[in-house]
Amino acid sequence: MSKGIFVHALVAGILAAIAANIYNQIFFYASQVDFSGILNTVSITALNIGVSLLAGVIYWLLVLMFPSKGPIIFNFVYSMTSFAGVLIPMMYTLPLTQLYPELFPGLAVPMVLFPVIAWMTIDPLIKK
């Protein structure tokens, strides 16, 4: 993977992690429901950075295979995969001890979209 793509993926992951952790705090203060046993700061940060680095590898491979159309294909695939990923928090079974499990999708569903939003937000800045 090239240095530019790695930096792009890392910066996107860090921005997504910051946004997700801020959203987690806002959600907690708004609902007073604690999901830290399922999603805590470390897991949120690791997931966002991991997803973004994986996206960087996929981007790099698509650009190698399709030099002119690779970024377009990547944006389409990443967007569709993220939208499909919204189903994951909805299907997740919470422990029986968790209070207000019906609020979990309200916390986790927006977080699924943070990595793709961060990637596409900084894409024009990185390519300059």
mmCIF file of the C-alpha atoms, coordinates in Angstrom:
data_MODEL
# 
_entry.id   MODEL 
# 
loop_
_atom_site.group_PDB 
_atom_site.id 
_atom_site.type_symbol 
_atom_site.label_atom_id 
_atom_site.label_alt_id 
_atom_site.label_comp_id 
_atom_site.label_asym_id 
_atom_site.label_entity_id 
_atom_site.label_seq_id 
_atom_site.pdbx_PDB_ins_code 
_atom_site.Cartn_x 
_atom_site.Cartn_y 
_atom_site.Cartn_z 
_atom_site.occupancy 
_atom_site.B_iso_or_equiv 
_atom_site.pdbx_formal_charge 
_atom_site.auth_seq_id 
_atom_site.auth_comp_id 
_atom_site.auth_asym_id 
_atom_site.auth_atom_id 
_atom_site.pdbx_PDB_model_num 
ATOM 1   C CA . MET A 1 1   ? 0.000   0.000  0.000   1.00 0.00 ? 1   MET A CA 1 
ATOM 2   C CA . SER A 1 2   ? 1.347   3.415  -0.885  1.00 0.00 ? 2   SER A CA 1 
ATOM 3   C CA . LYS A 1 3   ? 2.166   5.949  1.801   1.00 0.00 ? 3   LYS A CA 1 
ATOM 4   C CA . GLY A 1 4   ? -0.537  8.365  0.573   1.00 0.00 ? 4   GLY A CA 1 
ATOM 5   C CA . ILE A 1 5   ? -3.289  5.739  0.750   1.00 0.00 ? 5   ILE A CA 1 
ATOM 6   C CA . PHE A 1 6   ? -2.104  4.614  4.198   1.00 0.00 ? 6   PHE A CA 1 
ATOM 7   C CA . VAL A 1 7   ? -2.174  8.195  5.490   1.00 0.00 ? 7   VAL A CA 1 
ATOM 8   C CA . HIS A 1 8   ? -5.613  8.705  3.941   1.00 0.00 ? 8   HIS A CA 1 
ATOM 9   C CA . ALA A 1 9   ? -6.933  5.554  5.636   1.00 0.00 ? 9   ALA A CA 1 
ATOM 10  C CA . LEU A 1 10  ? -5.329  6.377  8.981   1.00 0.00 ? 10  LEU A CA 1 
ATOM 11  C CA . VAL A 1 11  ? -6.588  9.971  9.037   1.00 0.00 ? 11  VAL A CA 1 
ATOM 12  C CA . ALA A 1 12  ? -10.079 8.810  8.027   1.00 0.00 ? 12  ALA A CA 1 
ATOM 13  C CA . GLY A 1 13  ? -10.027 6.196  10.794  1.00 0.00 ? 13  GLY A CA 1 
ATOM 14  C CA . ILE A 1 14  ? -8.912  8.697  13.410  1.00 0.00 ? 14  ILE A CA 1 
ATOM 15  C CA . LEU A 1 15  ? -11.553 11.227 12.348  1.00 0.00 ? 15  LEU A CA 1 
ATOM 16  C CA . ALA A 1 16  ? -14.253 8.549  12.325  1.00 0.00 ? 16  ALA A CA 1 
ATOM 17  C CA . ALA A 1 17  ? -13.141 7.353  15.775  1.00 0.00 ? 17  ALA A CA 1 
ATOM 18  C CA . ILE A 1 18  ? -13.272 10.882 17.169  1.00 0.00 ? 18  ILE A CA 1 
ATOM 19  C CA . ALA A 1 19  ? -16.726 11.461 15.694  1.00 0.00 ? 19  ALA A CA 1 
ATOM 20  C CA . ALA A 1 20  ? -18.002 8.086  16.954  1.00 0.00 ? 20  ALA A CA 1 
ATOM 21  C CA . ASN A 1 21  ? -16.707 8.673  20.468  1.00 0.00 ? 21  ASN A CA 1 
ATOM 22  C CA . ILE A 1 22  ? -18.258 12.142 20.566  1.00 0.00 ? 22  ILE A CA 1 
ATOM 23  C CA . TYR A 1 23  ? -21.536 10.671 19.315  1.00 0.00 ? 23  TYR A CA 1 
ATOM 24  C CA . ASN A 1 24  ? -21.306 7.960  21.986  1.00 0.00 ? 24  ASN A CA 1 
ATOM 25  C CA . GLN A 1 25  ? -21.028 10.620 24.703  1.00 0.00 ? 25  GLN A CA 1 
ATOM 26  C CA . ILE A 1 26  ? -23.884 12.679 23.261  1.00 0.00 ? 26  ILE A CA 1 
ATOM 27  C CA . PHE A 1 27  ? -26.057 9.560  23.039  1.00 0.00 ? 27  PHE A CA 1 
ATOM 28  C CA . PHE A 1 28  ? -25.285 8.673  26.663  1.00 0.00 ? 28  PHE A CA 1 
ATOM 29  C CA . TYR A 1 29  ? -26.140 12.153 27.941  1.00 0.00 ? 29  TYR A CA 1 
ATOM 30  C CA . ALA A 1 30  ? -29.328 12.260 25.874  1.00 0.00 ? 30  ALA A CA 1 
ATOM 31  C CA . SER A 1 31  ? -30.609 8.791  26.827  1.00 0.00 ? 31  SER A CA 1 
ATOM 32  C CA . GLN A 1 32  ? -28.786 8.012  30.102  1.00 0.00 ? 32  GLN A CA 1 
ATOM 33  C CA . VAL A 1 33  ? -28.379 4.444  28.839  1.00 0.00 ? 33  VAL A CA 1 
ATOM 34  C CA . ASP A 1 34  ? -24.911 2.960  29.187  1.00 0.00 ? 34  ASP A CA 1 
ATOM 35  C CA . PHE A 1 35  ? -23.807 0.578  26.435  1.00 0.00 ? 35  PHE A CA 1 
ATOM 36  C CA . SER A 1 36  ? -20.139 0.694  27.492  1.00 0.00 ? 36  SER A CA 1 
ATOM 37  C CA . GLY A 1 37  ? -20.151 -3.065 28.088  1.00 0.00 ? 37  GLY A CA 1 
ATOM 38  C CA . ILE A 1 38  ? -20.778 -3.501 24.366  1.00 0.00 ? 38  ILE A CA 1 
ATOM 39  C CA . LEU A 1 39  ? -19.262 -0.385 22.782  1.00 0.00 ? 39  LEU A CA 1 
ATOM 40  C CA . ASN A 1 40  ? -16.573 1.401  24.761  1.00 0.00 ? 40  ASN A CA 1 
ATOM 41  C CA . THR A 1 41  ? -13.985 3.968  23.742  1.00 0.00 ? 41  THR A CA 1 
ATOM 42  C CA . VAL A 1 42  ? -11.326 1.380  22.913  1.00 0.00 ? 42  VAL A CA 1 
ATOM 43  C CA . SER A 1 43  ? -13.625 -0.822 20.815  1.00 0.00 ? 43  SER A CA 1 
ATOM 44  C CA . ILE A 1 44  ? -15.110 2.166  18.980  1.00 0.00 ? 44  ILE A CA 1 
ATOM 45  C CA . THR A 1 45  ? -11.655 3.534  18.188  1.00 0.00 ? 45  THR A CA 1 
ATOM 46  C CA . ALA A 1 46  ? -10.249 0.152  17.136  1.00 0.00 ? 46  ALA A CA 1 
ATOM 47  C CA . LEU A 1 47  ? -13.225 -0.634 14.906  1.00 0.00 ? 47  LEU A CA 1 
ATOM 48  C CA . ASN A 1 48  ? -13.110 2.724  13.125  1.00 0.00 ? 48  ASN A CA 1 
ATOM 49  C CA . ILE A 1 49  ? -9.368  2.636  12.519  1.00 0.00 ? 49  ILE A CA 1 
ATOM 50  C CA . GLY A 1 50  ? -9.479  -1.049 11.528  1.00 0.00 ? 50  GLY A CA 1 
ATOM 51  C CA . VAL A 1 51  ? -12.316 -0.538 9.056   1.00 0.00 ? 51  VAL A CA 1 
ATOM 52  C CA . SER A 1 52  ? -10.570 2.481  7.559   1.00 0.00 ? 52  SER A CA 1 
ATOM 53  C CA . LEU A 1 53  ? -7.262  0.635  7.166   1.00 0.00 ? 53  LEU A CA 1 
ATOM 54  C CA . LEU A 1 54  ? -9.086  -2.283 5.540   1.00 0.00 ? 54  LEU A CA 1 
ATOM 55  C CA . ALA A 1 55  ? -10.784 0.204  3.233   1.00 0.00 ? 55  ALA A CA 1 
ATOM 56  C CA . GLY A 1 56  ? -7.337  1.592  2.384   1.00 0.00 ? 56  GLY A CA 1 
ATOM 57  C CA . VAL A 1 57  ? -6.116  -1.867 1.365   1.00 0.00 ? 57  VAL A CA 1 
ATOM 58  C CA . ILE A 1 58  ? -9.220  -2.411 -0.779  1.00 0.00 ? 58  ILE A CA 1 
ATOM 59  C CA . TYR A 1 59  ? -8.789  1.035  -2.346  1.00 0.00 ? 59  TYR A CA 1 
ATOM 60  C CA . TRP A 1 60  ? -5.157  0.267  -3.146  1.00 0.00 ? 60  TRP A CA 1 
ATOM 61  C CA . LEU A 1 61  ? -6.084  -3.078 -4.747  1.00 0.00 ? 61  LEU A CA 1 
ATOM 62  C CA . LEU A 1 62  ? -8.869  -1.549 -6.817  1.00 0.00 ? 62  LEU A CA 1 
ATOM 63  C CA . VAL A 1 63  ? -6.606  1.239  -8.034  1.00 0.00 ? 63  VAL A CA 1 
ATOM 64  C CA . LEU A 1 64  ? -3.985  -1.366 -9.019  1.00 0.00 ? 64  LEU A CA 1 
ATOM 65  C CA . MET A 1 65  ? -6.557  -3.470 -10.907 1.00 0.00 ? 65  MET A CA 1 
ATOM 66  C CA . PHE A 1 66  ? -8.494  -0.562 -12.462 1.00 0.00 ? 66  PHE A CA 1 
ATOM 67  C CA . PRO A 1 67  ? -6.195  2.485  -12.660 1.00 0.00 ? 67  PRO A CA 1 
ATOM 68  C CA . SER A 1 68  ? -8.719  4.885  -14.168 1.00 0.00 ? 68  SER A CA 1 
ATOM 69  C CA . LYS A 1 69  ? -11.950 3.632  -12.564 1.00 0.00 ? 69  LYS A CA 1 
ATOM 70  C CA . GLY A 1 70  ? -10.593 2.237  -9.270  1.00 0.00 ? 70  GLY A CA 1 
ATOM 71  C CA . PRO A 1 71  ? -11.559 5.212  -7.081  1.00 0.00 ? 71  PRO A CA 1 
ATOM 72  C CA . ILE A 1 72  ? -15.073 5.291  -8.519  1.00 0.00 ? 72  ILE A CA 1 
ATOM 73  C CA . ILE A 1 73  ? -15.532 1.559  -8.010  1.00 0.00 ? 73  ILE A CA 1 
ATOM 74  C CA . PHE A 1 74  ? -14.157 1.855  -4.475  1.00 0.00 ? 74  PHE A CA 1 
ATOM 75  C CA . ASN A 1 75  ? -16.525 4.692  -3.541  1.00 0.00 ? 75  ASN A CA 1 
ATOM 76  C CA . PHE A 1 76  ? -19.489 2.694  -4.808  1.00 0.00 ? 76  PHE A CA 1 
ATOM 77  C CA . VAL A 1 77  ? -18.426 -0.533 -3.060  1.00 0.00 ? 77  VAL A CA 1 
ATOM 78  C CA . TYR A 1 78  ? -17.560 1.243  0.219   1.00 0.00 ? 78  TYR A CA 1 
ATOM 79  C CA . SER A 1 79  ? -20.862 3.136  0.257   1.00 0.00 ? 79  SER A CA 1 
ATOM 80  C CA . MET A 1 80  ? -22.964 0.069  -0.484  1.00 0.00 ? 80  MET A CA 1 
ATOM 81  C CA . THR A 1 81  ? -21.061 -2.052 2.039   1.00 0.00 ? 81  THR A CA 1 
ATOM 82  C CA . SER A 1 82  ? -21.565 0.615  4.696   1.00 0.00 ? 82  SER A CA 1 
ATOM 83  C CA . PHE A 1 83  ? -25.279 0.836  4.021   1.00 0.00 ? 83  PHE A CA 1 
ATOM 84  C CA . ALA A 1 84  ? -25.529 -2.958 4.182   1.00 0.00 ? 84  ALA A CA 1 
ATOM 85  C CA . GLY A 1 85  ? -23.493 -2.862 7.401   1.00 0.00 ? 85  GLY A CA 1 
ATOM 86  C CA . VAL A 1 86  ? -26.287 -0.909 9.057   1.00 0.00 ? 86  VAL A CA 1 
ATOM 87  C CA . LEU A 1 87  ? -28.028 -4.275 9.501   1.00 0.00 ? 87  LEU A CA 1 
ATOM 88  C CA . ILE A 1 88  ? -25.296 -5.585 11.811  1.00 0.00 ? 88  ILE A CA 1 
ATOM 89  C CA . PRO A 1 89  ? -26.252 -3.524 14.894  1.00 0.00 ? 89  PRO A CA 1 
ATOM 90  C CA . MET A 1 90  ? -29.923 -4.239 14.259  1.00 0.00 ? 90  MET A CA 1 
ATOM 91  C CA . MET A 1 91  ? -29.300 -7.993 14.290  1.00 0.00 ? 91  MET A CA 1 
ATOM 92  C CA . TYR A 1 92  ? -26.957 -7.933 17.310  1.00 0.00 ? 92  TYR A CA 1 
ATOM 93  C CA . THR A 1 93  ? -28.417 -9.712 20.343  1.00 0.00 ? 93  THR A CA 1 
ATOM 94  C CA . LEU A 1 94  ? -27.716 -7.849 23.562  1.00 0.00 ? 94  LEU A CA 1 
ATOM 95  C CA . PRO A 1 95  ? -27.243 -9.528 26.951  1.00 0.00 ? 95  PRO A CA 1 
ATOM 96  C CA . LEU A 1 96  ? -30.441 -9.964 28.944  1.00 0.00 ? 96  LEU A CA 1 
ATOM 97  C CA . THR A 1 97  ? -29.015 -7.732 31.672  1.00 0.00 ? 97  THR A CA 1 
ATOM 98  C CA . GLN A 1 98  ? -28.804 -4.732 29.332  1.00 0.00 ? 98  GLN A CA 1 
ATOM 99  C CA . LEU A 1 99  ? -31.365 -2.027 30.064  1.00 0.00 ? 99  LEU A CA 1 
ATOM 100 C CA . TYR A 1 100 ? -33.268 -0.549 27.121  1.00 0.00 ? 100 TYR A CA 1 
ATOM 101 C CA . PRO A 1 101 ? -31.826 -2.794 24.389  1.00 0.00 ? 101 PRO A CA 1 
ATOM 102 C CA . GLU A 1 102 ? -34.170 -1.187 21.861  1.00 0.00 ? 102 GLU A CA 1 
ATOM 103 C CA . LEU A 1 103 ? -32.018 1.962  22.005  1.00 0.00 ? 103 LEU A CA 1 
ATOM 104 C CA . PHE A 1 104 ? -28.842 0.190  20.851  1.00 0.00 ? 104 PHE A CA 1 
ATOM 105 C CA . PRO A 1 105 ? -29.522 0.593  17.108  1.00 0.00 ? 105 PRO A CA 1 
ATOM 106 C CA . GLY A 1 106 ? -29.903 4.339  17.690  1.00 0.00 ? 106 GLY A CA 1 
ATOM 107 C CA . LEU A 1 107 ? -26.353 4.363  19.005  1.00 0.00 ? 107 LEU A CA 1 
ATOM 108 C CA . ALA A 1 108 ? -24.653 1.896  16.696  1.00 0.00 ? 108 ALA A CA 1 
ATOM 109 C CA . VAL A 1 109 ? -26.336 2.433  13.315  1.00 0.00 ? 109 VAL A CA 1 
ATOM 110 C CA . PRO A 1 110 ? -24.983 5.962  12.755  1.00 0.00 ? 110 PRO A CA 1 
ATOM 111 C CA . MET A 1 111 ? -21.527 4.807  13.861  1.00 0.00 ? 111 MET A CA 1 
ATOM 112 C CA . VAL A 1 112 ? -21.435 2.269  11.031  1.00 0.00 ? 112 VAL A CA 1 
ATOM 113 C CA . LEU A 1 113 ? -21.505 5.146  8.543   1.00 0.00 ? 113 LEU A CA 1 
ATOM 114 C CA . PHE A 1 114 ? -18.772 7.260  10.183  1.00 0.00 ? 114 PHE A CA 1 
ATOM 115 C CA . PRO A 1 115 ? -15.770 5.589  8.451   1.00 0.00 ? 115 PRO A CA 1 
ATOM 116 C CA . VAL A 1 116 ? -17.192 6.031  4.929   1.00 0.00 ? 116 VAL A CA 1 
ATOM 117 C CA . ILE A 1 117 ? -18.223 9.604  5.696   1.00 0.00 ? 117 ILE A CA 1 
ATOM 118 C CA . ALA A 1 118 ? -14.740 10.405 7.042   1.00 0.00 ? 118 ALA A CA 1 
ATOM 119 C CA . TRP A 1 119 ? -13.074 8.755  4.027   1.00 0.00 ? 119 TRP A CA 1 
ATOM 120 C CA . MET A 1 120 ? -15.118 10.710 1.501   1.00 0.00 ? 120 MET A CA 1 
ATOM 121 C CA . THR A 1 121 ? -14.842 13.947 3.464   1.00 0.00 ? 121 THR A CA 1 
ATOM 122 C CA . ILE A 1 122 ? -11.055 13.995 3.475   1.00 0.00 ? 122 ILE A CA 1 
ATOM 123 C CA . ASP A 1 123 ? -10.662 12.435 0.011   1.00 0.00 ? 123 ASP A CA 1 
ATOM 124 C CA . PRO A 1 124 ? -10.507 15.794 -1.828  1.00 0.00 ? 124 PRO A CA 1 
ATOM 125 C CA . LEU A 1 125 ? -8.080  17.172 0.759   1.00 0.00 ? 125 LEU A CA 1 
ATOM 126 C CA . ILE A 1 126 ? -5.703  14.225 0.481   1.00 0.00 ? 126 ILE A CA 1 
ATOM 127 C CA . LYS A 1 127 ? -5.750  14.212 -3.309  1.00 0.00 ? 127 LYS A CA 1 
ATOM 128 C CA . LYS A 1 128 ? -4.798  17.896 -3.566  1.00 0.00 ? 128 LYS A CA 1 
# 
